[in-house]
Amino acid sequence: MADKKPTRRHSPNTMRSGVQIRTGGRYKFRIRSKKLTLQEVGAILCELETQEGLVEARRFAATLDYARLVELCKKWQADPAGEAKNDPNTHVHPRFMLLPFMDDAKVPEDAREGLFPGDGAGPILEMTRALRDLGVDCKESAVFDDEVLAQYLAWNAQQKPAAAS
């Protein structure tokens, strides 16, 4: 009789090696890998959406370190061929979050549902229109370039509640 290999059992909250997902009030998020990629983040968000629903996936996306994700996008922008795992157009769906260098024309059809309801023009164009409607001096654009990123970050910083003293 051949020895059976022991099967590795994962808890329901362990989605892949080194990553534990816990959402909402009862869950926490930890990534042990220092080699985080947008491909991994996108896969985690899609799995989380399947297991917990879109609202929980969006809630989780809001807790991620946006500055770190922006750094990954900038690495991809500097070297698109070498950093394919950090392509924001391919790996992170706009329904979870919008990232720098996303382009409405490059986002796959099945991922075009954006964060902002609109006329179907595309999530980046809808976001820039929404920022303009909020009084932000932002150009209408279908590409989330450095200028749009600066305006978005400035607006987002104003929306955060002041820390209690």
Phi and psi restraints in degrees (value plus and minus 20) as a CYANA .aco file:
   2 ALA   PHI     -95.1   -55.1
   2 ALA   PSI     122.3   162.3
   3 ASP   PHI     -89.0   -49.0
   3 ASP   PSI     113.9   153.9
   4 LYS   PHI    -103.2   -63.2
   4 LYS   PSI     121.9   161.9
   5 LYS   PHI     -93.7   -53.7
   5 LYS   PSI     116.3   156.3
   6 PRO   PHI     -85.7   -45.7
   6 PRO   PSI     115.6   155.6
   7 THR   PHI    -100.0   -60.0
   7 THR   PSI     119.2   159.2
   8 ARG   PHI    -107.7   -67.7
   8 ARG   PSI     101.0   141.0
   9 ARG   PHI    -121.0   -81.0
   9 ARG   PSI     112.5   152.5
  10 HIS   PHI    -126.3   -86.3
  10 HIS   PSI     123.8   163.8
  11 SER   PHI     -88.7   -48.7
  11 SER   PSI     138.2   178.2
  12 PRO   PHI     -81.2   -41.2
  12 PRO   PSI     -37.3     2.7
  13 ASN   PHI    -114.0   -74.0
  13 ASN   PSI     -26.2    13.8
  14 THR   PHI    -114.3   -74.3
  14 THR   PSI      92.7   132.7
  15 MET   PHI    -116.4   -76.4
  15 MET   PSI     -47.4    -7.4
  16 ARG   PHI    -182.7  -142.7
  16 ARG   PSI     147.8   187.8
  17 SER   PHI     -73.9   -33.9
  17 SER   PSI     105.4   145.4
  18 GLY   PHI      59.6    99.6
  18 GLY   PSI     -18.4    21.6
  19 VAL   PHI    -142.6  -102.6
  19 VAL   PSI     106.1   146.1
  20 GLN   PHI    -140.5  -100.5
  20 GLN   PSI     109.5   149.5
  21 ILE   PHI    -132.8   -92.8
  21 ILE   PSI     109.6   149.6
  22 ARG   PHI    -160.4  -120.4
  22 ARG   PSI     103.7   143.7
  23 THR   PHI    -128.4   -88.4
  23 THR   PSI     151.3   191.3
  24 GLY   PHI      40.0    80.0
  24 GLY   PSI    -175.2  -135.2
  25 GLY   PHI     -92.3   -52.3
  25 GLY   PSI     -45.9    -5.9
  26 ARG   PHI    -118.2   -78.2
  26 ARG   PSI     -21.4    18.6
  27 TYR   PHI    -142.9  -102.9
  27 TYR   PSI     140.0   180.0
  28 LYS   PHI    -154.9  -114.9
  28 LYS   PSI     143.5   183.5
  29 PHE   PHI    -140.2  -100.2
  29 PHE   PSI     115.5   155.5
  30 ARG   PHI    -162.3  -122.3
  30 ARG   PSI     111.3   151.3
  31 ILE   PHI    -139.8   -99.8
  31 ILE   PSI     102.3   142.3
  32 ARG   PHI    -105.7   -65.7
  32 ARG   PSI     -47.4    -7.4
  33 SER   PHI     -93.2   -53.2
  33 SER   PSI     110.5   150.5
  34 LYS   PHI    -105.7   -65.7
  34 LYS   PSI     -26.3    13.7
  35 LYS   PHI    -120.4   -80.4
  35 LYS   PSI      29.3    69.3
  36 LEU   PHI     -83.2   -43.2
  36 LEU   PSI     118.9   158.9
  37 THR   PHI    -148.1  -108.1
  37 THR   PSI     139.8   179.8
  38 LEU   PHI     -85.6   -45.6
  38 LEU   PSI     -48.2    -8.2
  39 GLN   PHI     -81.6   -41.6
  39 GLN   PSI     -63.3   -23.3
  40 GLU   PHI     -87.3   -47.3
  40 GLU   PSI     -63.3   -23.3
  41 VAL   PHI     -80.6   -40.6
  41 VAL   PSI     -65.2   -25.2
  42 GLY   PHI     -82.1   -42.1
  42 GLY   PSI     -62.0   -22.0
  43 ALA   PHI     -84.7   -44.7
  43 ALA   PSI     -60.0   -20.0
  44 ILE   PHI     -84.5   -44.5
  44 ILE   PSI     -63.9   -23.9
  45 LEU   PHI     -83.0   -43.0
  45 LEU   PSI     -60.6   -20.6
  46 CYS   PHI     -86.1   -46.1
  46 CYS   PSI     -61.7   -21.7
  47 GLU   PHI     -84.7   -44.7
  47 GLU   PSI     -61.3   -21.3
  48 LEU   PHI     -84.3   -44.3
  48 LEU   PSI     -60.4   -20.4
  49 GLU   PHI     -81.0   -41.0
  49 GLU   PSI     -61.1   -21.1
  50 THR   PHI     -85.1   -45.1
  50 THR   PSI     -63.1   -23.1
  51 GLN   PHI    -100.2   -60.2
  51 GLN   PSI     -60.4   -20.4
  52 GLU   PHI    -135.2   -95.2
  52 GLU   PSI     -38.0     2.0
  53 GLY   PHI      87.0   127.0
  53 GLY   PSI     143.3   183.3
  54 LEU   PHI     -83.7   -43.7
  54 LEU   PSI     -59.0   -19.0
  55 VAL   PHI     -81.9   -41.9
  55 VAL   PSI     -64.6   -24.6
  56 GLU   PHI     -86.4   -46.4
  56 GLU   PSI     -58.5   -18.5
  57 ALA   PHI     -83.7   -43.7
  57 ALA   PSI     -62.1   -22.1
  58 ARG   PHI     -87.4   -47.4
  58 ARG   PSI     -59.0   -19.0
  59 ARG   PHI     -82.5   -42.5
  59 ARG   PSI     -62.1   -22.1
  60 PHE   PHI     -84.8   -44.8
  60 PHE   PSI     -63.7   -23.7
  61 ALA   PHI     -78.7   -38.7
  61 ALA   PSI     -54.0   -14.0
  62 ALA   PHI     -88.7   -48.7
  62 ALA   PSI     -38.9     1.1
  63 THR   PHI    -110.7   -70.7
  63 THR   PSI     -28.7    11.3
  64 LEU   PHI     -90.9   -50.9
  64 LEU   PSI     135.2   175.2
  65 ASP   PHI     -95.1   -55.1
  65 ASP   PSI      76.1   116.1
  66 TYR   PHI     -82.1   -42.1
  66 TYR   PSI     -56.9   -16.9
  67 ALA   PHI     -81.0   -41.0
  67 ALA   PSI     -58.8   -18.8
  68 ARG   PHI     -87.7   -47.7
  68 ARG   PSI     -58.9   -18.9
  69 LEU   PHI     -86.1   -46.1
  69 LEU   PSI     -57.1   -17.1
  70 VAL   PHI     -82.7   -42.7
  70 VAL   PSI     -60.8   -20.8
  71 GLU   PHI     -79.3   -39.3
  71 GLU   PSI     -61.8   -21.8
  72 LEU   PHI     -84.2   -44.2
  72 LEU   PSI     -59.4   -19.4
  73 CYS   PHI     -83.9   -43.9
  73 CYS   PSI     -60.3   -20.3
  74 LYS   PHI     -87.3   -47.3
  74 LYS   PSI     -55.6   -15.6
  75 LYS   PHI     -81.5   -41.5
  75 LYS   PSI     -61.7   -21.7
  76 TRP   PHI     -85.6   -45.6
  76 TRP   PSI     -62.2   -22.2
  77 GLN   PHI     -81.5   -41.5
  77 GLN   PSI     -57.8   -17.8
  78 ALA   PHI     -91.5   -51.5
  78 ALA   PSI     -50.6   -10.6
  79 ASP   PHI    -166.7  -126.7
  79 ASP   PSI      55.9    95.9
  80 PRO   PHI     -78.0   -38.0
  80 PRO   PSI     -58.3   -18.3
  81 ALA   PHI     -92.2   -52.2
  81 ALA   PSI     -62.0   -22.0
  82 GLY   PHI     -98.8   -58.8
  82 GLY   PSI     -41.1    -1.1
  83 GLU   PHI    -136.3   -96.3
  83 GLU   PSI      19.6    59.6
  84 ALA   PHI     -78.5   -38.5
  84 ALA   PSI     -47.9    -7.9
  85 LYS   PHI     -91.4   -51.4
  85 LYS   PSI     -29.3    10.7
  86 ASN   PHI    -132.4   -92.4
  86 ASN   PSI       1.0    41.0
  87 ASP   PHI     -95.4   -55.4
  87 ASP   PSI      91.8   131.8
  88 PRO   PHI     -88.0   -48.0
  88 PRO   PSI     -46.8    -6.8
  89 ASN   PHI     -89.2   -49.2
  89 ASN   PSI     -50.0   -10.0
  90 THR   PHI    -113.3   -73.3
  90 THR   PSI     -57.7   -17.7
  91 HIS   PHI    -122.7   -82.7
  91 HIS   PSI     -50.4   -10.4
  92 VAL   PHI    -133.5   -93.5
  92 VAL   PSI      99.1   139.1
  93 HIS   PHI     -93.8   -53.8
  93 HIS   PSI     119.1   159.1
  94 PRO   PHI     -80.3   -40.3
  94 PRO   PSI     -39.9     0.1
  95 ARG   PHI     -88.7   -48.7
  95 ARG   PSI     -37.0     3.0
  96 PHE   PHI    -113.3   -73.3
  96 PHE   PSI     -66.4   -26.4
  97 MET   PHI    -188.1  -148.1
  97 MET   PSI     139.1   179.1
  98 LEU   PHI    -125.7   -85.7
  98 LEU   PSI     114.1   154.1
  99 LEU   PHI    -142.8  -102.8
  99 LEU   PSI     134.7   174.7
 100 PRO   PHI     -76.0   -36.0
 100 PRO   PSI     127.2   167.2
 101 PHE   PHI      51.3    91.3
 101 PHE   PSI     -11.0    29.0
 102 MET   PHI     -90.2   -50.2
 102 MET   PSI     127.3   167.3
 103 ASP   PHI    -155.3  -115.3
 103 ASP   PSI     105.1   145.1
 104 ASP   PHI     -73.6   -33.6
 104 ASP   PSI     -54.8   -14.8
 105 ALA   PHI     -93.4   -53.4
 105 ALA   PSI     -41.9    -1.9
 106 LYS   PHI    -120.3   -80.3
 106 LYS   PSI     -32.9     7.1
 107 VAL   PHI     -91.7   -51.7
 107 VAL   PSI     109.2   149.2
 108 PRO   PHI     -78.3   -38.3
 108 PRO   PSI     129.5   169.5
 109 GLU   PHI     -74.3   -34.3
 109 GLU   PSI     -61.3   -21.3
 110 ASP   PHI     -92.8   -52.8
 110 ASP   PSI     -27.0    13.0
 111 ALA   PHI    -134.3   -94.3
 111 ALA   PSI      -8.6    31.4
 112 ARG   PHI     -97.6   -57.6
 112 ARG   PSI     -30.6     9.4
 113 GLU   PHI     -83.8   -43.8
 113 GLU   PSI      97.9   137.9
 114 GLY   PHI    -117.8   -77.8
 114 GLY   PSI    -195.0  -155.0
 115 LEU   PHI    -100.5   -60.5
 115 LEU   PSI     -41.4    -1.4
 116 PHE   PHI    -133.0   -93.0
 116 PHE   PSI     103.5   143.5
 117 PRO   PHI     -88.5   -48.5
 117 PRO   PSI     120.5   160.5
 118 GLY   PHI    -183.9  -143.9
 118 GLY   PSI    -174.5  -134.5
 119 ASP   PHI    -109.4   -69.4
 119 ASP   PSI      -8.1    31.9
 120 GLY   PHI      63.5   103.5
 120 GLY   PSI      -7.6    32.4
 121 ALA   PHI     -87.9   -47.9
 121 ALA   PSI     -44.1    -4.1
 122 GLY   PHI     109.8   149.8
 122 GLY   PSI     127.7   167.7
 123 PRO   PHI     -84.7   -44.7
 123 PRO   PSI     -54.3   -14.3
 124 ILE   PHI     -91.2   -51.2
 124 ILE   PSI     -66.2   -26.2
 125 LEU   PHI     -81.4   -41.4
 125 LEU   PSI     -60.5   -20.5
 126 GLU   PHI     -84.2   -44.2
 126 GLU   PSI     -58.4   -18.4
 127 MET   PHI     -86.0   -46.0
 127 MET   PSI     -64.4   -24.4
 128 THR   PHI     -85.7   -45.7
 128 THR   PSI     -55.6   -15.6
 129 ARG   PHI     -85.9   -45.9
 129 ARG   PSI     -60.2   -20.2
 130 ALA   PHI     -84.3   -44.3
 130 ALA   PSI     -61.5   -21.5
 131 LEU   PHI     -81.8   -41.8
 131 LEU   PSI     -61.5   -21.5
 132 ARG   PHI     -83.2   -43.2
 132 ARG   PSI     -60.3   -20.3
 133 ASP   PHI     -83.3   -43.3
 133 ASP   PSI     -47.3    -7.3
 134 LEU   PHI    -105.3   -65.3
 134 LEU   PSI     -19.1    20.9
 135 GLY   PHI      73.6   113.6
 135 GLY   PSI     -11.8    28.2
 136 VAL   PHI    -102.5   -62.5
 136 VAL   PSI     115.5   155.5
 137 ASP   PHI     -97.4   -57.4
 137 ASP   PSI      59.5    99.5
 138 CYS   PHI    -144.7  -104.7
 138 CYS   PSI     112.3   152.3
 139 LYS   PHI     -91.6   -51.6
 139 LYS   PSI     128.1   168.1
 140 GLU   PHI     -93.5   -53.5
 140 GLU   PSI     106.8   146.8
 141 SER   PHI    -171.1  -131.1
 141 SER   PSI     127.6   167.6
 142 ALA   PHI    -117.0   -77.0
 142 ALA   PSI     -18.6    21.4
 143 VAL   PHI    -141.1  -101.1
 143 VAL   PSI     110.4   150.4
 144 PHE   PHI    -105.4   -65.4
 144 PHE   PSI      57.1    97.1
 145 ASP   PHI    -107.7   -67.7
 145 ASP   PSI    -193.9  -153.9
 146 ASP   PHI     -81.0   -41.0
 146 ASP   PSI     -57.8   -17.8
 147 GLU   PHI     -85.8   -45.8
 147 GLU   PSI     -64.5   -24.5
 148 VAL   PHI     -85.0   -45.0
 148 VAL   PSI     -60.2   -20.2
 149 LEU   PHI     -79.8   -39.8
 149 LEU   PSI     -65.4   -25.4
 150 ALA   PHI     -80.5   -40.5
 150 ALA   PSI     -63.5   -23.5
 151 GLN   PHI     -86.8   -46.8
 151 GLN   PSI     -61.1   -21.1
 152 TYR   PHI     -83.9   -43.9
 152 TYR   PSI     -65.9   -25.9
 153 LEU   PHI     -84.8   -44.8
 153 LEU   PSI     -58.0   -18.0
 154 ALA   PHI     -83.9   -43.9
 154 ALA   PSI     -64.8   -24.8
 155 TRP   PHI     -84.0   -44.0
 155 TRP   PSI     -63.5   -23.5
 156 ASN   PHI     -84.0   -44.0
 156 ASN   PSI     -57.2   -17.2
 157 ALA   PHI     -84.3   -44.3
 157 ALA   PSI     -54.3   -14.3
 158 GLN   PHI     -90.7   -50.7
 158 GLN   PSI     -44.8    -4.8
 159 GLN   PHI    -103.7   -63.7
 159 GLN   PSI     -34.3     5.7
 160 LYS   PHI     -95.6   -55.6
 160 LYS   PSI     115.8   155.8
 161 PRO   PHI     -86.8   -46.8
 161 PRO   PSI     127.1   167.1
 162 ALA   PHI     -87.2   -47.2
 162 ALA   PSI     125.6   165.6
 163 ALA   PHI     -90.0   -50.0
 163 ALA   PSI     120.6   160.6
 164 ALA   PHI     -90.4   -50.4
 164 ALA   PSI     116.9   156.9
